[in-house]
Amino acid sequence: MNRIAPNAEVIDLRSDTVTRPTPAMRKAMAEAEVGDDVYGDDPTVNRLQDIAAEMLGTEAALFLPSGTQSNLCALLSHCDRGDEYIVGQAAHTYQFEGGGAAVLGGIQPQPLDFMPDGSLDLEQVVACIKPDDPHFARTRLLCLENTQDGKVLPLDYLAQARVIADKYGLGLHLDGARIFNASVKLGVRVTEISRYFDSISVCLSKGLCAPVGSVLCASSEIIAKALRWRKMLGGGMRQSGVLAAAGIIAMTEHVEHLQQDHENAQRLAEALSNIADLHCDPDAVQTNILFVEVKNGLRQNLVEKMQEQGILVSGIKKPLRLVTHFDFKQEQVERVAAAFSHALQAS
């Protein structure tokens, strides 16, 4: 088993979920005013939900323990058993959430391949909408993802998706785990993205640095349904204002910092592009996610050799995915690049 060198400072680039709550978050959590959120009387949870709804421009919002549960509650609120949702083949809601919509909701996924820019081909979407015929599942929902592998969906594309959803009577859900990364990249208020959707799931524990939680933002009708599903799924957390306190700071104080994460991802991509045995395209980096490929194929034990130097990277995909975040600093860029060079030489 490979071990990190003693006293080495660990740099974790596996995801932006690895961030630690800031001192301000810990203080807010310790001092949070709480009630019983299952009864709806936790004032800190209620405040977080009000802030989220206002920021995203929706009627209501619901605090949930995870993005997986937030997306699942949305799908269950839009669709009935035997209905269908159209989704990306590599989308988080389809590939990485345990098949919950199908297993727990009887909702059939209709996956499509993502385009290189992270969008779904809207002509293919229309072609996959089923006719009103008892032979077919009823197509009820279109799910998009923004960002998708760090790529930002253009606003005009979202407008086109909205037109199609309205024309064919579909709901439109956004897995917006990193929606604030998208808004920062585009230089627009987040409502310029959220306004096209009937529901939006926003993760607080990725780039926004909270320890736990997501918020689902939608109409009052959808949130009322989602609240019932949250209870059924075991997501009622009682005095969860302790967690919501960190979420409030995440939403009100950490959005602007995402620009620094994007800049650090760009710096890191440029540093890695200068290593002869690596391919990393700085021009492909839009937000805080970058991809690195070994030119002659994945060298044996590269991930483990990086770990020995105190650098954690994701080895699930080829190419490797690196994600910058609040805890990754500009001065660490060169250390990561040097570790890659050393690991490649040792392979």
C-alpha positions in Angstrom: 0.0 0.0 0.0 1.4 3.4 -1.0 1.7 6.0 1.8 2.0 9.7 1.8 5.5 10.9 2.9 5.6 11.8 6.6 4.9 15.5 7.3 4.0 16.1 3.7 1.3 18.7 3.1 -1.5 16.9 1.2 -2.9 18.6 -1.9 -6.2 17.0 -2.8 -7.3 17.6 -6.3 -9.8 14.7 -6.6 -12.8 17.0 -6.4 -14.0 20.3 -5.0 -16.0 18.3 -2.4 -12.9 17.9 -0.4 -12.9 21.4 1.0 -12.9 22.0 4.7 -15.4 24.4 6.4 -13.7 27.7 7.0 -13.2 29.1 10.6 -16.2 31.5 9.9 -18.3 28.5 9.0 -17.3 26.6 12.1 -18.1 29.6 14.3 -21.5 30.0 12.6 -22.3 26.3 13.1 -21.3 26.5 16.8 -23.6 29.5 17.3 -26.5 28.6 15.1 -30.0 29.1 16.3 -31.9 25.8 15.7 -35.3 24.3 15.9 -36.8 21.1 14.5 -36.7 21.4 10.7 -39.0 18.4 10.2 -41.6 20.6 11.9 -40.4 23.5 9.7 -39.3 25.6 12.6 -35.5 25.7 12.4 -34.9 29.4 11.8 -31.4 28.9 10.3 -32.6 26.4 7.8 -35.6 28.6 6.9 -33.2 31.5 6.4 -30.9 29.5 4.1 -33.9 28.4 2.1 -35.1 32.0 1.7 -31.6 33.1 0.7 -31.4 30.3 -1.9 -34.8 31.0 -3.4 -34.1 34.7 -3.6 -30.6 34.2 -5.2 -32.0 31.7 -7.8 -35.2 33.6 -8.4 -37.6 30.8 -7.5 -40.7 30.8 -5.2 -39.2 28.4 -2.7 -36.2 26.2 -1.8 -35.5 23.1 0.2 -32.3 22.2 2.1 -31.3 18.5 1.6 -28.3 16.5 2.9 -26.8 15.8 -0.5 -26.9 16.7 -4.2 -28.0 13.1 -5.0 -31.0 13.4 -2.8 -31.8 16.9 -4.1 -31.7 15.7 -7.8 -33.8 12.6 -6.8 -36.4 14.6 -5.0 -36.7 16.8 -8.1 -37.1 13.9 -10.5 -39.7 12.3 -8.2 -41.6 15.6 -8.0 -41.7 16.1 -11.8 -42.4 12.5 -12.8 -44.8 9.6 -11.9 -44.1 5.9 -12.1 -43.8 4.9 -15.8 -42.7 8.3 -16.9 -39.4 9.1 -18.6 -36.7 11.7 -18.3 -34.2 12.6 -21.0 -30.6 12.9 -19.6 -27.0 12.9 -20.6 -25.3 9.5 -20.9 -22.5 10.7 -18.6 -24.7 13.0 -16.4 -24.4 12.8 -12.7 -28.2 12.2 -12.3 -28.0 9.2 -14.6 -24.5 7.6 -14.1 -23.5 8.5 -10.5 -26.6 8.5 -8.4 -27.2 4.8 -7.9 -30.1 4.6 -10.4 -32.4 6.1 -7.8 -35.0 7.5 -10.2 -35.5 4.1 -11.7 -35.2 2.1 -8.6 -37.2 4.3 -6.2 -39.4 6.2 -8.6 -40.1 3.8 -11.5 -38.9 6.6 -13.8 -37.3 5.4 -17.0 -34.1 7.3 -18.1 -33.6 8.0 -21.8 -29.8 8.8 -22.0 -28.2 10.6 -24.8 -24.5 11.3 -25.5 -23.3 14.7 -24.5 -21.9 17.0 -27.2 -18.3 18.1 -26.8 -19.4 21.3 -25.2 -21.4 19.5 -22.5 -24.8 20.1 -24.1 -27.4 17.6 -25.4 -28.2 17.9 -29.1 -31.7 19.4 -28.9 -32.6 17.8 -32.2 -31.9 14.4 -30.7 -33.9 15.4 -27.6 -36.9 16.2 -29.7 -36.5 12.9 -31.6 -36.5 11.0 -28.3 -39.7 12.5 -27.0 -42.3 9.7 -27.1 -45.7 10.0 -28.7 -48.8 9.7 -26.6 -49.1 6.0 -27.0 -49.5 3.2 -24.4 -46.6 1.4 -25.8 -44.2 4.1 -24.6 -43.2 5.6 -21.3 -44.5 9.2 -21.1 -41.6 11.7 -21.6 -42.1 14.2 -18.9 -38.7 15.8 -18.1 -35.5 17.1 -19.6 -32.4 17.1 -17.3 -29.4 19.3 -18.1 -26.1 19.7 -16.2 -24.2 22.9 -15.7 -21.3 22.8 -15.5 -20.7 19.5 -17.2 -17.1 18.3 -16.7 -16.3 22.0 -16.1 -18.0 23.1 -19.3 -20.5 25.9 -19.2 -23.8 25.8 -21.2 -24.3 29.0 -23.2 -27.4 31.1 -22.3 -28.8 31.0 -25.9 -28.7 27.2 -25.6 -30.7 27.3 -22.4 -33.2 29.5 -24.1 -33.6 27.0 -26.9 -34.0 24.2 -24.4 -36.8 26.1 -22.6 -38.6 26.6 -25.9 -38.5 22.9 -26.6 -39.7 22.0 -23.1 -42.6 24.4 -23.4 -43.5 23.1 -26.9 -43.6 19.5 -25.8 -45.0 20.0 -22.3 -41.8 18.9 -20.5 -40.4 20.0 -17.2 -36.8 21.3 -17.2 -34.5 20.4 -14.4 -30.9 21.5 -13.9 -28.3 19.6 -12.0 -26.7 22.9 -11.1 -24.2 21.5 -8.6 -21.7 24.0 -10.0 -24.2 26.6 -11.3 -22.3 29.4 -9.6 -19.1 28.4 -11.4 -21.1 28.8 -14.6 -22.4 32.2 -13.6 -18.9 33.4 -12.6 -17.5 32.2 -15.9 -20.2 33.9 -17.9 -20.0 37.0 -15.8 -23.8 37.1 -15.2 -26.1 36.9 -12.2 -27.0 33.3 -11.5 -30.7 34.1 -12.3 -29.7 34.5 -15.9 -29.2 30.7 -15.8 -31.8 29.6 -13.4 -34.7 31.5 -15.0 -34.9 28.9 -17.8 -35.5 26.0 -15.4 -38.5 24.6 -13.4 -36.1 23.3 -10.7 -32.4 23.7 -9.9 -30.3 21.6 -7.6 -27.4 23.7 -6.1 -24.5 22.0 -4.2 -23.2 23.9 -1.2 -20.4 21.4 -0.4 -18.4 21.7 -3.7 -16.7 25.0 -4.6 -18.8 26.9 -2.1 -17.0 25.1 0.7 -19.8 24.1 3.1 -19.3 20.7 4.8 -22.7 19.2 3.8 -25.8 19.9 1.8 -27.6 21.0 -1.3 -30.6 23.2 -1.9 -33.3 22.5 -4.4 -34.9 25.7 -5.8 -38.2 25.6 -7.6 -41.9 26.6 -7.5 -43.8 26.2 -4.3 -45.7 23.3 -5.8 -42.6 21.3 -6.7 -40.9 22.1 -3.3 -44.1 20.8 -1.5 -43.8 17.5 -3.4 -40.0 17.4 -2.8 -40.5 18.0 1.0 -42.7 14.9 1.1 -40.1 12.9 -0.9 -37.3 14.1 1.4 -39.1 12.8 4.4 -39.7 9.4 2.7 -36.0 9.2 1.7 -34.9 9.9 5.3 -33.6 13.4 4.6 -35.4 15.2 7.5 -32.5 16.1 9.7 -34.1 17.8 12.8 -31.8 20.5 14.2 -30.1 20.9 10.8 -29.6 24.6 11.3 -26.1 23.6 12.5 -25.4 22.6 8.9 -27.5 25.3 7.3 -25.4 28.0 9.0 -22.4 27.0 7.0 -24.6 26.9 3.9 -25.6 30.5 4.4 -22.0 31.6 4.5 -21.3 29.4 1.4 -24.0 31.2 -0.6 -23.4 34.7 0.6 -19.6 34.9 0.9 -18.0 32.3 -1.3 -19.3 32.8 -4.8 -16.8 35.5 -5.7 -13.9 33.2 -4.7 -14.8 30.8 -7.5 -13.1 33.1 -9.9 -9.8 32.4 -8.1 -10.5 28.7 -8.4 -10.9 29.2 -12.2 -7.7 31.1 -12.4 -5.8 28.5 -10.5 -7.2 25.8 -12.8 -5.9 27.8 -15.7 -2.5 28.3 -14.1 -2.3 24.6 -13.3 -3.2 23.6 -16.9 -0.6 25.9 -18.3 2.1 24.4 -16.0 1.1 20.8 -16.9 1.0 21.6 -20.6 4.8 22.3 -20.4 5.6 18.8 -19.3 6.7 16.8 -22.4 5.0 13.5 -21.5 1.6 15.1 -20.6 -1.2 16.5 -22.7 -3.2 19.2 -21.0 -5.0 21.9 -23.0 -5.3 25.2 -21.2 -7.7 26.5 -23.8 -10.2 23.7 -22.9 -10.4 24.9 -19.2 -13.4 27.0 -18.6 -14.0 26.8 -14.8 -12.3 24.7 -12.1 -12.0 21.3 -13.8 -9.1 20.2 -16.0 -8.1 17.0 -17.7 -4.6 15.5 -18.0 -3.6 12.7 -20.3 -0.2 10.9 -20.5 0.8 11.0 -24.2 1.9 7.4 -24.4 -1.0 6.0 -22.4 -1.6 6.0 -18.7 1.7 5.1 -17.0 1.6 2.4 -14.5 0.9 3.5 -10.9 0.9 7.2 -11.8 -1.9 8.0 -9.3 -0.1 6.0 -6.6 3.2 7.8 -7.3 1.5 11.1 -7.0 0.0 10.1 -3.7 3.4 9.2 -2.4 4.3 12.8 -2.9 1.2 14.0 -1.1 -0.8 14.9 -4.2 -4.3 13.2 -4.6 -5.7 13.0 -8.1 -8.7 11.1 -9.5 -7.8 7.9 -11.3 -11.3 6.9 -12.1 -11.2 8.3 -15.7 -8.8 8.5 -18.5 -7.6 11.2 -18.8 -7.2 12.1 -15.2 -9.5 14.8 -13.8 -8.1 17.5 -11.5 -10.4 20.0 -9.7 -9.3 23.2 -8.1 -11.1 24.6 -5.0 -11.0 26.9 -2.0 -8.2 25.0 -0.3 -5.9 24.9 -3.3 -3.6 27.9 -3.5 -1.8 29.5 -6.4 1.6 28.7 -4.8 0.8 25.0 -4.9 0.7 24.9 -8.7 4.4 24.4 -9.2 4.5 21.7 -6.6 1.8 19.7 -8.4 3.6 20.1 -11.7 6.9 19.0 -10.2 5.2 16.0 -8.7 3.9 15.0 -12.1 7.3 15.3 -13.6 8.8 13.2 -10.9 6.1 10.5 -11.1 6.5 10.2 -14.8 10.2 9.8 -14.6 9.8 7.1 -11.9 7.3 5.1 -14.0 
